[in-house]
Structures are given as C-alpha cells and as structure tokens.
Amino acid sequence: MGLSSYYIASSFNEIAVKLADAATWYTAVPILIFGHGLNIGLAGGVAEFFSAWMQGLVGAGACRALSEGEGKGLVFMIIAMGIVETVGLFGFVFLLLVLP
C-alpha cells in the first residue's frame, strides 16, 4: 500500500509540474488534488476492506457459536462485531480529516 501510494503521488506530482511549466500554476492544482484524493481513497478502501473481512469472520464465528451454544453470549458477539466496525470507521474518519 505504501509503495503504490508513493508511485501514485510521484506520478501525479510529475504531471502537475509539467502542466505548470506549460501553462500556469493554477492549472496544475486539480491534478495534485486528484492524485492525493486517489491516495486517500486507496488507504480508506484498504481499511474498510480489512474491517469488512474481519466482520465476516467474527459474524461467522458468532453464528456458529449461537447454533452450538443454545443462544448464550449474544451480547458478547454483538460487542465483538461493534469493535471491528469501529476500527473501519476510525480508518474512514482519520482519512477524511486528511483531505486537502
């Protein structure tokens, strides 16, 4: 993720510099914002992906435990799902705060 983010940022920076040399600097600003927005979106997507993956694992384990354990421990299973969802939301909110 970090290496691909570096290459995305450097390629958009190079495009913006070439565009700023050919024209004025304010024509390069949308290119820079788009490149950085793409990096932030990539990082947010990875955070949400792993959160959803863990939610699936926890949910599958909770379904199996409910079927084998006579319905005991439902509150703990809901809490575990909430913790995993909170991780995904924190990743989303922190990257939303980074937006230019």
C-alpha positions as CSV (number, residue, x, y, z in Angstrom):
1,M,0.0,0.0,0.0
2,G,2.8,2.4,0.9
3,L,4.8,1.8,-2.2
4,S,1.9,2.0,-4.5
5,S,0.8,5.2,-2.8
6,Y,4.3,6.6,-3.3
7,Y,4.2,5.9,-7.1
8,I,0.7,7.3,-7.5
9,A,1.7,10.5,-5.7
10,S,5.0,10.9,-7.6
11,S,3.4,10.3,-11.0
12,F,0.6,12.9,-10.3
13,N,3.2,15.4,-9.0
14,E,5.3,15.0,-12.2
15,I,2.2,15.5,-14.3
16,A,1.3,18.6,-12.3
17,V,4.9,20.0,-12.7
18,K,4.9,19.5,-16.4
19,L,1.4,21.1,-16.7
20,A,2.6,24.1,-14.5
21,D,5.6,24.6,-16.7
22,A,3.5,24.5,-19.9
23,A,0.7,26.8,-18.5
24,T,0.2,28.5,-15.2
25,W,0.3,27.0,-11.7
26,Y,-3.4,27.0,-11.1
27,T,-4.0,24.6,-13.9
28,A,-1.9,22.0,-12.0
29,V,-3.8,22.3,-8.7
30,P,-6.7,20.0,-9.8
31,I,-4.2,17.3,-10.8
32,L,-2.5,17.5,-7.4
33,I,-5.7,17.3,-5.5
34,F,-7.0,14.4,-7.6
35,G,-3.7,12.5,-7.0
36,H,-3.8,13.0,-3.3
37,G,-7.5,12.2,-3.2
38,L,-6.8,8.9,-5.0
39,N,-4.2,8.0,-2.4
40,I,-6.6,8.8,0.5
41,G,-9.3,6.8,-1.2
42,L,-6.9,3.8,-1.7
43,A,-6.0,3.9,2.0
44,G,-9.6,4.2,3.1
45,G,-10.6,1.3,0.9
46,V,-7.9,-0.9,2.3
47,A,-9.0,0.0,5.9
48,E,-12.7,-0.7,5.1
49,F,-11.7,-4.0,3.3
50,F,-9.9,-5.4,6.3
51,S,-12.7,-4.3,8.6
52,A,-15.3,-6.0,6.5
53,W,-13.2,-9.1,6.2
54,M,-12.9,-9.3,10.0
55,Q,-16.6,-8.6,10.4
56,G,-17.3,-11.6,8.2
57,L,-15.0,-13.8,10.3
58,V,-16.5,-12.6,13.6
59,G,-20.0,-12.9,12.3
60,A,-19.4,-16.5,11.0
61,G,-18.0,-17.4,14.3
62,A,-20.9,-15.8,16.2
63,C,-23.4,-17.7,14.0
64,R,-21.7,-21.0,14.7
65,A,-21.4,-20.2,18.5
66,L,-25.1,-19.3,18.6
67,S,-26.2,-22.5,16.9
68,E,-24.0,-24.7,19.1
69,G,-24.3,-22.8,22.4
70,E,-28.0,-22.6,22.9
71,G,-28.1,-18.8,22.3
72,K,-25.8,-17.8,25.0
73,G,-23.3,-15.0,24.6
74,L,-25.2,-12.9,22.1
75,V,-24.2,-9.6,23.8
76,F,-20.5,-10.5,23.6
77,M,-20.9,-11.4,19.9
78,I,-22.6,-8.0,19.2
79,I,-19.8,-6.2,21.1
80,A,-17.1,-8.0,19.1
81,M,-18.8,-7.0,15.8
82,G,-19.0,-3.4,17.1
83,I,-15.3,-3.3,17.9
84,V,-14.4,-4.5,14.4
85,E,-16.8,-1.9,12.8
86,T,-15.3,0.8,15.0
87,V,-11.9,0.0,13.5
88,G,-13.2,0.6,10.0
89,L,-15.0,3.8,11.0
90,F,-11.8,5.1,12.6
91,G,-9.9,4.5,9.5
92,F,-12.5,6.3,7.4
93,V,-12.7,9.3,9.8
94,F,-9.0,9.7,10.1
95,L,-8.5,9.7,6.4
96,L,-11.4,12.1,6.0
97,L,-9.6,14.5,8.3
98,V,-6.5,14.3,6.0
99,L,-8.4,15.5,2.9
100,P,-7.0,18.8,1.5
